[in-house]
Amino acid sequence: MNILAEMLAAKLPAAASLFETKNLYLFAMIFVGCALLLFGYAIGYNTTKNIWVVTAVAISALLIIEPTLAYILFHQLPEKGALLGFLLGAVGLIVTLVWR
């Protein structure tokens, strides 16, 4: 929810338009999203007893969700530098999850 709210805010014509009444739902989305994120971290850590596993899962979710939403909302493909950064991030995530 946080990422979606961020992307929707990026599509606004100006930063000042964020504070218009019709856009207050973005603040509500962030509030709910942060609450869910806190609960997710608490449940994840209590289940796994390893904060690094929880962190790796959270980063992998970002690595999958954010580029997908960026393409859906903005209809842009990444340029060379962004694509390389994405691929290196994906490799780093795989190494983090596999290498023990």
C-alpha positions as a Markdown table, in Angstrom:
| # | Residue | x | y | z |
|---|---|---|---|---|
| 1 | Met | 0.0 | 0.0 | 0.0 |
| 2 | Asn | 2.9 | 2.4 | 0.8 |
| 3 | Ile | 4.4 | 1.8 | -2.6 |
| 4 | Leu | 1.1 | 2.3 | -4.4 |
| 5 | Ala | 0.5 | 5.5 | -2.5 |
| 6 | Glu | 4.0 | 6.8 | -3.4 |
| 7 | Met | 3.5 | 6.0 | -7.0 |
| 8 | Leu | 0.1 | 7.7 | -7.1 |
| 9 | Ala | 1.6 | 10.7 | -5.4 |
| 10 | Ala | 4.3 | 10.8 | -8.1 |
| 11 | Lys | 1.6 | 11.1 | -10.8 |
| 12 | Leu | 0.2 | 14.2 | -9.2 |
| 13 | Pro | 0.8 | 17.4 | -11.2 |
| 14 | Ala | 2.6 | 19.2 | -8.3 |
| 15 | Ala | 3.7 | 18.5 | -4.8 |
| 16 | Ala | 1.3 | 21.1 | -3.5 |
| 17 | Ser | -1.6 | 19.1 | -5.0 |
| 18 | Leu | -0.9 | 16.3 | -2.5 |
| 19 | Phe | -2.6 | 18.4 | 0.2 |
| 20 | Glu | -5.8 | 18.8 | -1.7 |
| 21 | Thr | -8.8 | 17.2 | 0.0 |
| 22 | Lys | -9.3 | 14.7 | -2.8 |
| 23 | Asn | -5.8 | 13.3 | -2.3 |
| 24 | Leu | -6.2 | 12.7 | 1.5 |
| 25 | Tyr | -6.8 | 9.0 | 0.7 |
| 26 | Leu | -3.0 | 8.8 | -0.1 |
| 27 | Phe | -2.3 | 9.6 | 3.5 |
| 28 | Ala | -4.8 | 7.0 | 4.7 |
| 29 | Met | -3.1 | 4.4 | 2.5 |
| 30 | Ile | 0.3 | 5.2 | 4.0 |
| 31 | Phe | -1.1 | 5.0 | 7.5 |
| 32 | Val | -2.7 | 1.6 | 6.9 |
| 33 | Gly | 0.3 | 0.4 | 4.9 |
| 34 | Cys | 2.7 | 1.3 | 7.7 |
| 35 | Ala | 0.5 | -0.4 | 10.3 |
| 36 | Leu | 0.5 | -3.5 | 8.2 |
| 37 | Leu | 4.2 | -3.3 | 7.7 |
| 38 | Leu | 4.8 | -3.1 | 11.5 |
| 39 | Phe | 2.6 | -6.1 | 12.1 |
| 40 | Gly | 4.3 | -8.0 | 9.3 |
| 41 | Tyr | 7.7 | -7.4 | 10.8 |
| 42 | Ala | 6.5 | -8.4 | 14.2 |
| 43 | Ile | 4.9 | -11.6 | 13.1 |
| 44 | Gly | 7.8 | -12.4 | 10.8 |
| 45 | Tyr | 10.4 | -12.0 | 13.5 |
| 46 | Asn | 8.3 | -13.9 | 16.1 |
| 47 | Thr | 7.9 | -16.7 | 13.6 |
| 48 | Thr | 11.4 | -17.0 | 12.2 |
| 49 | Lys | 13.5 | -15.6 | 15.1 |
| 50 | Asn | 15.7 | -14.1 | 12.5 |
| 51 | Ile | 15.4 | -10.4 | 11.5 |
| 52 | Trp | 17.6 | -11.0 | 8.4 |
| 53 | Val | 15.1 | -13.4 | 6.9 |
| 54 | Val | 12.3 | -10.9 | 7.5 |
| 55 | Thr | 14.4 | -8.1 | 6.0 |
| 56 | Ala | 15.3 | -10.2 | 2.9 |
| 57 | Val | 11.6 | -11.0 | 2.3 |
| 58 | Ala | 10.7 | -7.3 | 2.7 |
| 59 | Ile | 13.3 | -6.3 | 0.2 |
| 60 | Ser | 12.3 | -9.1 | -2.2 |
| 61 | Ala | 8.7 | -7.8 | -2.1 |
| 62 | Leu | 10.0 | -4.3 | -3.0 |
| 63 | Leu | 12.1 | -5.7 | -5.7 |
| 64 | Ile | 9.1 | -7.4 | -7.3 |
| 65 | Ile | 6.2 | -5.0 | -6.5 |
| 66 | Glu | 7.8 | -1.6 | -7.1 |
| 67 | Pro | 9.0 | -2.2 | -10.7 |
| 68 | Thr | 5.7 | -3.9 | -11.6 |
| 69 | Leu | 3.7 | -0.9 | -10.3 |
| 70 | Ala | 6.0 | 1.5 | -12.0 |
| 71 | Tyr | 5.4 | -0.1 | -15.3 |
| 72 | Ile | 1.6 | -0.5 | -14.8 |
| 73 | Leu | 1.2 | 3.2 | -13.7 |
| 74 | Phe | 3.7 | 5.0 | -15.8 |
| 75 | His | 4.1 | 2.6 | -18.8 |
| 76 | Gln | 7.9 | 3.1 | -18.8 |
| 77 | Leu | 10.5 | 0.4 | -19.2 |
| 78 | Pro | 13.8 | 1.0 | -17.3 |
| 79 | Glu | 16.8 | 2.5 | -19.0 |
| 80 | Lys | 20.2 | 0.7 | -19.0 |
| 81 | Gly | 21.4 | 2.0 | -15.6 |
| 82 | Ala | 18.1 | 1.3 | -13.8 |
| 83 | Leu | 17.9 | -2.2 | -15.4 |
| 84 | Leu | 21.4 | -3.0 | -14.3 |
| 85 | Gly | 20.7 | -1.8 | -10.8 |
| 86 | Phe | 17.6 | -3.9 | -10.7 |
| 87 | Leu | 19.4 | -7.0 | -11.9 |
| 88 | Leu | 22.2 | -6.5 | -9.4 |
| 89 | Gly | 19.6 | -6.1 | -6.6 |
| 90 | Ala | 18.0 | -9.3 | -7.7 |
| 91 | Val | 21.3 | -11.2 | -7.7 |
| 92 | Gly | 22.1 | -9.7 | -4.3 |
| 93 | Leu | 18.8 | -10.8 | -3.0 |
| 94 | Ile | 19.2 | -14.4 | -4.3 |
| 95 | Val | 22.7 | -14.6 | -2.8 |
| 96 | Thr | 21.3 | -13.4 | 0.6 |
| 97 | Leu | 18.6 | -16.0 | 0.6 |
| 98 | Val | 20.7 | -18.9 | -0.7 |
| 99 | Trp | 24.2 | -18.4 | 0.8 |
| 100 | Arg | 24.4 | -19.6 | 4.5 |
